[in-house]
Amino acid sequence: MKEFTLPRLTGGLLLAGFILPAGAVQAGDAEAIIQSKCVACHTQENAKPLQMSRMSHQRKTPEGWLMTIARMQVMHGLDVTDDERRTLVKYFADKQGLAPEETEDSRYAMERRLNTMESFESTNFEEMCSRCHSGARVTLQRRPASEWKHLVNFHLGQWPTLEYQALARDRDWMDLAFKEMVPELANEFPLQSASWDKWQSAKKLPASGSWSFSAQMPGKGDIRGVMTVSGGKEDQYKVTVEGEYADGSTLQGSGTAIVYTGYEWRANLTVDGVKMRQVFALSEDGSELTGRMFEAVHDEAGMDFTAVRAGSTPTLLSVQPGYIRAGSTDVLTLVGTGLGQQVSLGDGIRVVSELYRDGNKVVLQATADSKAQPGARNVVAGQADGAVLNVYDQIGSVKVVPDFAVARVGGNGGSTPKYNGYFQAEAWMNGADGQPGTEDDMRIGFVPAKWHVEPFDEQAAADRDTHFTGRMDEKTGVFTTAAAGPNPERRMSTNNAGNLKVVAEVMEGNAVLNAEGQMIVTVQRWNNPPLP
């Protein structure tokens, strides 16, 4: 048997393989690779356009196609180079991808938002599909009924004990899978769709240009800056990022990017010495990029990111910070493009002075009248709008975001890194009844807090979980987990897992407002695919 090299099956490392280096095999060679490397298992159904059994009857995201090709390598001995794999991913994602509206509800999986709590209307779907992996892995695929049936058979062949597991052994699993789930999946996620037909014929715009961006990162706060994109041949780009955090410290980085399916932006950058990824969606008119930028090794550490292309319709991305207290004077930064000279912050808010201006931001000193009516204000800078500023008179309550999180031990000489916890304190103003937790409460925004952890329950206290699981940074809300492996100091030398209560304390005048969340600290992420 011919030897071949197995791909390194970790999410970050496989994602790194997305970016095509200079001199790589180009997308035009994909069909030649398919005809030379795939015909051992797949039959050719048509020559022009090329159609192959199984593979031509599915549509997926770039991550989905990457996982499929990697599985062919691991399970079936497919012998392709890294460059050839990148070429195949590009080819399939462009030719058999998903339209923007087909991915919008499931992008959290591609963006590595791993604390997302999924919920689906179909109980069958939750019990049959999303009990072993994320439901998004399914919703980011499109197949005809025959291919959904093949997928059921694949699961049984690959995991023959599946029918004897929980939520399977207590029912006629096979009958349910074929007679109910296959029709449901084929109806909800069909191969043919009007949105995909429309997107295939839509004009695809290059991503080159200057982009003004606004971001928000747990532990660091608001971020703004400029991303410069050059190139575009074979949808490949060079990227530089220059920006600043809310505390005035700078952010600088550069790297390369590629666009799949006409809108799926993926980039590898080094930012301030840290390797990072970008998973963005380019808007259909080519004027905006939205998504998440996160560390390559610690993908839990990242920022929500929105960018607008310079020269497009005047747009106000954000006001940083996004709130002001009635009766106070603050420095506000407006971020966007085409920001006009005439700035309106809304009723009861006056611009005292303009401190700085360039093509991407305007820094203002503003005062909110002591009698300003609480609520959201639409902010306008010339013809640019799209952002709001929340006016409040008092913080009524605070929430921990996320209110439930999972962190993981790691490191300690092992192959898997730690997965830390990142928390923010979200302030709310009480509604008309003056009581927190009602429908008319107004979200103010993320505010500074003092952080600590406590045992979640009596068992956690008895096991001294707060001592062994890691340490919380009281200023940033970042929880750094402890080392992996058995700990001889713990009862029965167990590992450093635990159950913690996450507590935020926010000062409101002389009062302290508390908020609580929960964090499970558990074992390493042994299986870390591009789509969880």
Beta strands, then each sheet from edge to edge (+ up, - down):
strand 1: 44-46
strand 2: 51-52
strand 3: 59-60
strand 4: 141-142
strand 5: 209-217
strand 6: 221-231
strand 7: 236-245
strand 8: 250-260
strand 9: 264-271
strand 10: 274-282
strand 11: 288-295
strand 12: 302-309
strand 13: 315-320
strand 14: 323-325
strand 15: 329-337
strand 16: 343-344
strand 17: 349-357
strand 18: 361-368
strand 19: 375-381
strand 20: 384-392
strand 21: 397-401
strand 22: 404-408
strand 23: 421-422
strand 24: 424-429
strand 25: 442-447
strand 26: 450-455
strand 27: 470-472
strand 28: 478-481
strand 29: 498-508
strand 30: 511-522
sheet 1: 1+ 2-
sheet 2: 3+ 4-
sheet 3: 5+ 6- 7+ 8- 9+ 10- 11+ 12- 5+
sheet 4: 13+ 15- 18+ 17-
sheet 5: 14+ 20+ 19- 16+
sheet 6: 21+ 24- 25+
sheet 7: 22+ 30+ 29- 26+
sheet 8: 23+ 28- 27+
end
